C-alpha cells in the first residue's frame, strides 16, 4: 500500500499482475458469484491496499480500481458480468454487487488453422473486434427503452460485447502477426459504428464522423439509419440545413488557388499514394499488445492444450515473434519463462488467491526447455470462438475478400477462409459489414485488375451514357476512385498488340493516327458499365505513356457540370480532398469552384456537409439538393408516424 500526496491510500501494482489475479479468483469460483468484498479479500493486490474495506474511502477506491481492471479485461476479450447495482460511494450501507466471468450459454467453436491462414485471420480479427459493438444491437432491443441509449462518441473496441481473445487459444501465433498498415489506418480512422438499413439488409457501418455517415446513407438511396439515435439526428440536421441553401454567385475572383489533386489511383489494397507516404513513417502494426495481454493469450492457449508439450522456442515465436538472432531468441525465452512463473505464482497467504492457473512439469521445463501444463482452473471454457463472434469474424473475412483493402494474395486467402468458416455459422446469422468509402468493387474489378497486373489486353463490352453497347479491345492501365465511383483508364491504341490468330478482331481495336494530343488515345470508363470482359494475351509490349490521375480525370470529365458552393468558414478539411477545385476567399468563408461528373454525388456531398455550406450553384443542382433533402425528411416523418401507429 502506498500513501498519496493527499494522505489517501492509492493503489499501486508494479507488474500489472492484478488483472490476472482477478481472473484467477473468478475462474476458480465459477459458476458462483463473488461479492466485491470477497474479491477484495481474495485478490492479494487489492487486499494489500484496501484491507477489509473498513472505511468509506477504501470502498470507493476499491470500486474505482476494480472497474478499471474489469474494463481492461473486457477490452482484451474477457468479460465480467455483474448482478445487483454497482457500488456507489454516495449510497451508505448499500450491499456490494456480485461478479463472475461471462462465458455465455453457447459452447465455444474450436477450429484448426494453418500457419498461412494467420496473417489474414489476424486482419479479420482486427476488423471484427473493431466492429463488434454493432453486433450488440439485438441485445439492446431486449432491454427497456430507457436503457437502449448508446453514445455515438464511445469508442468501439472497449465495448466489444462478445469475448474474442479465445481465438488466440486455437490459433497460436495470431497475436504476433503484422496487420497491413492500410487496413489499420482505414479502420482506426472510422471510430464510430452505426446500423444502417439498405435494401432490407442491416449493415454494420463504421464511419469517421457524422458527415461521413451522411454521405454513405445518401449514396445508397432508400437507406435509413436505425441506431444509434444520435447518428439519425445528425443526418436530420444536415437535411434541414440543406433545404435552406441559397443560390451562390458563380463569378470568379482573382485570388483563387487550385487544390493540388491527390493521387487517387488505388491498388488492390485500397490505399492512395498519400496514404502510402504516411504509412512509410510508421512501422507495421502488431497485435502483441501489453505484457498482460500476452500472458492472457499464453494462459488461454495452455488451457486449451492441457497435457500437450511445447518447446520454449516454439512458444516464444508464437507469442512474441520470430527472433532474428540467437541473442534475441534467448531474450524471448527469458520473457516466456517470466510469463510462466507469473501464471503459476501462489500467494504466501493461504487466505488469498494468486495467479496459479496451472501446474507445470518443472523438471521437464528445466532439463529440456519444454512446457507442459495441467490442472487449469477451468479457463479452457474461454478457449475457442463464441458463435456470435464467429459470425462477425466470418463477415469480416467476406468483406476483406471483396473490398480493396488487402493485397490480392491475401484477398484470395480471405475468400478461402470465409468458405471454410461459413460452414460453422447458422444460415442468416452472418452480419453485413461496411466501411465508409470502401464499397464492394464492381463485378468487373477483378478481371480489369488482373489484366493490369499481367499487362494483358481486354476484350470488353460496355455501355455508354446513352445506354448503347459497344465492343472494344483495350489495354487497361489504372483503376482509380473518384466521387465514390470506380473508373478504369484504358489505352486504346492496341492494334499492333493483337495476336495473329485474333486478326478478325482488329476492327474492334483502335489504332491512333493522331500525331498530337496523346490524351486522345486514353479512355476513362466506369467499371460498373463494363458488361463483359475477357483477357487476351498481348502479342507485343505496348509503350503506354504514364498519365497522372489528375490528367485522366480532366480528360474523362469533359462533359462534367461546373458547380460552385460557398462555406461559412475558411480552411475546411473536406475541401482539401476535392481534386482540381479552385478556392477563393468569400466573406467569412470560401467559394469553391469544381467540375462534377456525377450530379447525384454532388447532391449527396452538399447535404453531407450542409452544416458548413450556405449557398450552391447552378440553380439546377441547388433545386436537386433541396428536393432530395425534403424527400428524405418526408420519408423519415412517414416512417416515424407508421412506427407510432404500430
N, C-alpha and C positions, 0 to 999 in steps of 0.2 A: 504494500500500500504506500502511496506517496501523498504528500501534502501539497496542495496547490497554493498559489500566492495569496489567495483569499482565505486560507485556513481550511477550505473544504477538502474532503478526500477526493482524489481524482484517480481514474482507472489507468493503469499502466501495464502493458504487456509487450515486452521487448521483442518476442519472437513471433507474434501473431499466431499463437498456438491455441488461443481460447476458442476460435471458431471450431477447431477440431474437437476440443473438449465438449463443447455444446453438442456437437453431432454424436459423440460417443455416449454422452448421457442420455440423449433422446432415443438413440438407436437401441441401447441396452434395455431401456424401459418399454419400448414399443411392444404391444399396442396401447399401453397405459398412457394416460395424460399426466403430465407433471406440472405442478403449480410453479409460479415464479419463485416462490420461496424455496421449493425443492431444488430447482435448477441452480439458484444462487448458492445453496448449501453444498451441492454435489460437484459443481464446476470449480476447480481449485482457484482459477484466476479471479472469479467473482468473489469466492469466499474470503480470499486473502484481502480483498479490497473493501468488501462490504459486510463481512462477518454475518451476523444473524439478521441484518437489516432492521436493527432495533429502532432507528430513528427515521423520521420522515425524509431527511436529506439523503440518507443512504438508499432509501427506497426509490426516490426519484432518480438518483444517479444510476442505480442498477437498471431501472426501466429504460433509461435513455441508452445505456451501453448495450443492453441485451437487444433492443430493437435495431441498433446499428449493426450488431453482429448478425442478427436474423436477416437483415436486408442484404448483407454481404453474401451470405449463403444462398439467398434467393437469386441474387444476380449471377451466381455461379451454377445455378440449376438445382439447388436443393431447397425445397420449400418447407417451411414450418407453419403448420396451421394452428389456429387458436380457437378456444371457445370461452365464453364469458367476456364481458367488456375488458378492454385493455386497462391497465392500471393508470390512474391519473393522480398526480401529486395534490390535486385540488379536492379529491374525494377522500376525506379522512376515514380510515377504518374500513375501506372497501376491500373485499377479498381479491386476491390476485387472480389473473387469468390462468388458464391451463393450456399447455402446448404439447404437440407431438409432431413427428415427421409426417409430411403429406406424401403418402405413397400412392394414392389413387385406388380405385376399385378394379381397374383393368390390369391384367398381367402384362409384364414388360415383354417386348418383342426382341429376340436375340437373333441377329443375322451375322453372317460371316462376310467380311470384306477383304479384298485383295490389296496388296500394297499399292498397286497402280490406281486403286479407287480413292485413296486418301486425299490427294490434292483437290479433286472435285468435291468429294464429300465434305471436306473442311470448308470450301467455299459455300456449299449449300447449307451447311450448319450455321455459318455466319449470317447468311440471309434469313434462314428460318428463325434464328434467335432474335434477329432484329425485327422481324415481322410478327412475332408470336402474340403481341398484345392484341392484334385483331382477332385472333382465334378465341379470345375470351368473350366475344360478343354474345354467343349463345348462353354462356353462364350468366352474363349480366341481365339477359332477358328474364331469367328465373328470379332475379332479385326484385324487391319492392321498387317502385318508381323513384322513390326518394333516394335510393342508393345506387342508381344506374349512372349517375354523372361521372364522366371520365374527363380529366383535364387534357386539353389538346396540347398543352405545353409540356406534359410529363414525358420524359424520355421513354423509349420503348423497352429497351433491354432489361432494366431493373424490374419491369413489371411482367416479365415472362411468366405466364401462369402455369405452364407445364414444364417440369424439370427436363432439361435436355443434356445435362452433364453425363448421364448414364451412357450416352453414345460412346464416350471415350472408353468405357469398360469393355465394349465389344469391338471397338476399332482403335486398338492401341497405336499410338503414334499420331493420332489425329491432331493433338494439340501442338505438335511441332511443325505442322505443315505451313508453308508460306501461303498467304492468301493474296491473289493478284491485287496490286495497288489500285488498279482501275476500279475493281469491284468494291474495295474498301471505301474509296473516295465517293463512288456513286451512292452506296448505302448510307454511309455516315453523314452525307450531306442532306439526306432525306430523313430528318429526325422525328417526323410525326407520321401517324398512321390513321387512316380512316376507312370505313367500309362504304363502298360506292356500288349502287345497283346499275348495271349496264346490260341492256337487253335481257332482263330477267335473271342475270347472274350476279352474285355478290362478289365483288373484288375487294381484296385487302390491298389498299393503295398506300405506298409510302411516298411522302412528299416533303418538299423543303419548307414551304410557307403557304399561307392562305392564297396568295396569288398563283402559286404553282398548282395547288389543288384545283382552283377555279379554272385554270387553263385546261387541265386534264378533263374535268367534267364537261366543259363547253366544247371540247374537241370530240366528245362522244355524245352525239345527240340523243336525248332521252335519258341521259344518266342522272342519277339522284344521289345526293349524299345522305346516307342513313344514319351514321354516327361517326364521331361524337357530335353532339348538338352545336358546339362552338364552331365546328367547320361548316355546318349548314348555315349558321347565322352569318358567318363571314362571307360566304358566297352570296347570301341575300343582300348584304350591304353593298357589295360590288354591283349587283344587278340594279339596285335602286340608284346608285351613283351614275350608272351608265345611261339611265333613262333621262338624265339631266344634262347630257352632253350638248354643248352649243357648237355652232359651225365655226371652224377655225379659218383664219386668214391664211391663204396659201402663198402669199408673196414671200420672196427670199431676200434676206438681208445680205450684207457684205461680210459679216463677221462669222459666217458659218464654218464649221470644221467637220470633216468626214470621219466617221468612226472607222478605225482601222479594222478591216474584216478579219475575223478569226478564221483560222483554218479549220473548217468543219468537216473535212473529209474523215470518215470514220472507218476504222478497220473492223475486224471481227470482234475485237474486244470492246467496241463501242466508245473508245476514248478518242478525244480530239488531240491535235498536236499541242495545243495549250496545256491540256491535261498532262501530256507526257512530260512537258517541261517541269511541271510541278512534281510529278512522280519521281523525276530524277533526283530531286532534293531530299527524298525520304527513302528509307530502307523498306524492304518488304515487310508486310505486317505478319506477325506471328500470333498464334493463339496460346502461347505458353502461359501468359498472364503472370500472376504473382506466385510467390513461394507456396502460399496456402492453396492456391488454385491447382498447382502441380501436385501437391500432396493429396488433394481430393481426387484427382484423376488416378493417381497411383493407388490410392485406397480402394476406389471402385473397381479398378482393373484386377487387383489381387482378390477382392471379394468375389468377383465373377469367375475366378480361376483358382479356387482353393485347392491346395494339394499339388498343383502343377509347378514345374520348376522353370525358372527364368534366370539367365545369367545377368550379372550387373551390367555387362557391356550392352546386352540387348535392351534392358530397361532404360539405360542411360540414353541410348539412341532414340527410343520410343517416346520418352517423356521430357528430354532436354533438347536433343537434336544430334545430328551426325557430327562427330568430332573430326576436326581437320588434322590434328597432330596427336601423337601418343600422350603428350603432356595434357592436352585438352581432354582426352579420354579419362585420364587419371583424375582430373578436376571434376568431371561429370560423375564419376563413380563415387568420389568423396561426397558430393552433393546428395547422390542417391542413398548412400549409407546414412547420412544425417536424416534424410526423409524417413527412412525405415525405422531409425531409432525413435524419431518423433512419434511415428504411428504405433509404436509398441512401448511407449513410456507409461509407467504406472505411478501414480502419486504415492508419496511416502505415507500419507494419511489414509488409512483404510476406509474412512468415512466418506472420502471424496473420490470421485472418478477421475481418472486421467484419460489419455487418448489410446488406451490399449485396444486397438481394433483387431489385432491378430496375435497368434503365437507364431514365432519364426523358428525354423530349424537353424539355430545359430552355428552349430558345428559345420553344417553344410555351407553356410554363408562364409564362415571364416576360412575354411580349408579350400573350397573350390569356387568361391565367389558366385554361388547360386542361391537365389531367393525362392523359398517355398513357404507359403503362408497357410495356416489352418485356424480354425476356431474364430471365424469372423463373428462380429456382433449382430449378424443378420443383415448387414448392409448390402448383401447380394440382391436384396429386394430393389435396390436403386439401380442395379446394373441392367442395361438394355434400354429400349426406347418405348415410351408410352404410345398408345395407339394415336392419341391426339397429336403428339409431337411428330410421330411417323408420318401422319397426313401432311403436316406442314413441311417436313423435310422432303417428302415426295413432290409436293407442289413446287418447292424451291428448285429441285432438280429439273422439273419440267420447264420452269421459267428460264433457267440458265441455259437449257438446251436450245431455246427458241428466241433468245434475246441477245443482242450483240454486245455482251459484256465480257464473256470469256473468249479465249483463243479457240480456233476451230477444233483442234485436237481435244481440248477439254470439253467443248460443247458436245462432241460425239460421245465422249465418255459419260457426260451427264445424261444424255439420252439413253445410253445403255443401262446406267444405274437406275434411271427412272422406270424403265421397263421391268427391272427386277423388283424394285420396291413396291410398285403399284399392285403387285400380286398379293401383298400383305395388307393392303388398305381396302376397307369396305367400299363398295361402289357408292359414289355420290358423297364420299367423305373428304375428298381432296379439295382443299380451298383453292380459289383463284387468286394469284398474286400479280401485282403490277407495281413498277417503279415509274414515277412520272418522268417523261422524256425518253423512256426506253420502251417504245411499243414493240410488239412482236413484228418481226420483219415480214414484208410481203412475201407471197408464195414464191416469187421468182428470185428472192435474195440469194438463196444458196447456190443456184446454178450460175448466176451472174458473178458471184464472188469466186466460184471455182474457176470460171473462165479467166478472171483477172489473175488469180494465183498461178494458173498454168499457162498464161499467155496464149490462150486459145481464142478462136473466133466463136461467134454466137449467131446461130441461125434462128431468128426470132420473129414472132408475130405480135404486133402491138396495136393498140387503138389510139387514135389521135384525139384532140379535144372535141372534135365533131362526132366522135363515135365510129369513124371509118377504120377498118382493119387494114394494116399494111404488113408486108413481109420484107425483111431486110437482113443482110449479113453484116455484122459489125464486129469491132474489137473493143470490148468494154475495158475501160482504163481505171475508173474510180467510182466509188459509191460514196455519196455524202447525204447528209440530212439537213434540210432547211425548212423552216416554218412547219416543223413537225412532219415533213413528208420525205420519203426516201427517193433519191434520184440516182440515176446511173449516167455517167459521162462516157459516151462511146465514140470511137474513132471510125468514121465511115469510109475512109479511103483504103479499102482492103482487097480490091480486085486482084492485086498481084499475089496475095497470100492464099487464094482459093486453090485447093488441090485439083490436079488434072481430072481426077475421076468425078469431080463435082462441077465440071465446066458448064453443065446445064444450069447451074445456079448463078452463073456470073452476072446475069441480068439483075439479080436481087442485090448485088453489091454495087457500091457507088465508087467510081474512080474520079478522083478530084482532078479537074483540068484547070483549076484556078491557080494562077501564079502568085497571087497575093491574098491576104485575108485568111490566114491559116485557121481561124476560128470557124470558117465555113465548113471545114471537114469534121468538126465536132457536132455532136447532137446530145442534148440533155433530155432524158426520158424519166418519167415517173415509173418506178418499179411496179407499182400497182397496175399499170396499163399494159405490162407485158403479159400477154395471154398464154404464150407457149414459147419455149426456147430449147434448142439442142446445141450441145457443144460440138464444134468442128475443129479438128486439128489444123493448125496453121501450116501452110506449105513453105512459108518464108517468114523470117523475122521482120516485123514491121517497125519502121522508125517513127514512133509516135512521140511527138514533142510534148514536153511537160507543160501543163497549164494549171496555174493556181485555181483553187476552187472559186476564188473571188471573180476571176475572169469567166469561168464556166457558168457561174451563176448569172453574170451580166449577159452573157450570150444567150442563155436559155430563157431569160426573163424579158425578152424584147417586147412581149405583149402584156407586161405587167401594168398594174394601176399605180399612178403617182398618188401617194397618200401623205397626209400631214396630221400630227397630233401635238397638242400643247400641254405641258405639265405644270404643276403648281409650285415646283421647286427644281433647282438645278442638280446635276451630277447624280442622277438616279442610276442604280446599278443595272436595272433591266434594259436601259437604253444602250449601255456599253456592249450588250450582247447582240445588237441589231447590226448585221453586216452591211456596210456601204450606206448607212444612214448619215444624213447631214444634220448637224445640231447647231443651233444658234440661240443666243440669249433672247428671251421674250418675257418682259415684265419681271415677275419674281421667279419665273420658271424658265423653260426652254421650249423652242419649237423644233420639232423633229420631222425632216423630210425623208421619205423612203419609198421604194418601189416594191409592191407586193404582188406575188403571182397568184395567191390564194385569198380571195375575199373572205372566205369563211375563217381562215386562220387569223386575219386582221381583226375580224369581229370578235373572236374569242380572246385575242391578245388585248384589245382595248377594254373589254369588260373585265378581264382578269386584273388589270392594273387601273381600274376606274377610280380608285381612291386617290390616285395621283394625276390622272388625266382630266382636263377640264373641257377641251374642245377637240373636234375631229373634222377632217375634210378628206375627200369631197362630200357633198351632200348625200350622194347615193350610198356611200359607206356609212355615214352617220345615221341615215334612216334605217339601214340594215341592222346597225348596232342597237339602236333604240327598240326596234321591233323585236329583235331576238331577246333582249333583256325583259321587255314587257311580256313576251310569250312565256319565258321561263318562270317569271313571277306568277303569272296566271295559272300555270300548271301546278306550281308549288301550292298556291292557295286552294286549288281544286282538290289536290291530294290531301291537304290538311282538313278540309271540310268533310271529305269522304271518310277519313280516319276518325274524325269526331263523331260522325253519324254511326259508325260501326261500334 
